[in-house]
Amino acid sequence: MAPVSLARSRTVWEEGRAPGVEMVALGAALTLTLAVTDLLLTERLGLIFDVAFVLLCVGLALAVHLHDSFTIGVLPPLLMLGVCLLFAVSERAAVARADDTVLQATVSGLSHHSGALALGYAAALGVLWVRHRVQRQRPA
């Protein structure tokens, strides 16, 4: 019979150990990959991007080390703004009308994906909040 360990195993809330800088780079790369993939499949940013963005926000919040939570806590709006601005400059029809200005296209993109942004942002902040609570309640 194998010996039973009395040490408590870590939960999913305690697993994140990646540095915030790495998670920012990963988040930016994956967000752009998701946006380009959705654009190739549907010619516009749509539901595929929105669902994947929310899941990405949760994943980043679970993966980051807790002392870098602020970095991930402010990242979702910046990622969405970056994608909308990039497409407003390069492929305006993907986020707005083709004849809109860059500013109009950026605002249109943000407004069309505001639900995904709000949900992803709230989910990321909620995950970080739960992780902080679990860390405080865990005995040293």
Secondary structure in CASP SS format (residue, H / E / C, confidence):
PFRMAT SS
TARGET T0000
AUTHOR 0000-0000-0000
METHOD secondary structure of the structure
MODEL  1
M C 1.00
A C 1.00
P C 1.00
V C 1.00
S C 1.00
L C 1.00
A C 1.00
R C 1.00
S C 1.00
R C 1.00
T C 1.00
V H 1.00
W H 1.00
E H 1.00
E C 1.00
G C 1.00
R C 1.00
A E 1.00
P C 1.00
G H 1.00
V H 1.00
E H 1.00
M H 1.00
V H 1.00
A H 1.00
L H 1.00
G H 1.00
A H 1.00
A H 1.00
L H 1.00
T H 1.00
L H 1.00
T H 1.00
L H 1.00
A H 1.00
V H 1.00
T H 1.00
D H 1.00
L H 1.00
L H 1.00
L H 1.00
T H 1.00
E C 1.00
R C 1.00
L C 1.00
G C 1.00
L H 1.00
I H 1.00
F H 1.00
D H 1.00
V H 1.00
A H 1.00
F H 1.00
V H 1.00
L H 1.00
L H 1.00
C H 1.00
V H 1.00
G H 1.00
L H 1.00
A H 1.00
L H 1.00
A H 1.00
V E 1.00
H C 1.00
L H 1.00
H H 1.00
D H 1.00
S H 1.00
F H 1.00
T H 1.00
I H 1.00
G H 1.00
V C 1.00
L H 1.00
P H 1.00
P H 1.00
L H 1.00
L H 1.00
M H 1.00
L H 1.00
G H 1.00
V H 1.00
C H 1.00
L H 1.00
L H 1.00
F H 1.00
A H 1.00
V H 1.00
S H 1.00
E C 1.00
R H 1.00
A H 1.00
A H 1.00
V C 1.00
A C 1.00
R C 1.00
A C 1.00
D C 1.00
D C 1.00
T C 1.00
V H 1.00
L H 1.00
Q H 1.00
A H 1.00
T H 1.00
V H 1.00
S H 1.00
G H 1.00
L H 1.00
S H 1.00
H H 1.00
H C 1.00
S H 1.00
G H 1.00
A H 1.00
L H 1.00
A H 1.00
L H 1.00
G H 1.00
Y H 1.00
A H 1.00
A H 1.00
A H 1.00
L H 1.00
G H 1.00
V H 1.00
L H 1.00
W H 1.00
V H 1.00
R H 1.00
H H 1.00
R H 1.00
V H 1.00
Q H 1.00
R H 1.00
Q H 1.00
R C 1.00
P C 1.00
A C 1.00
END
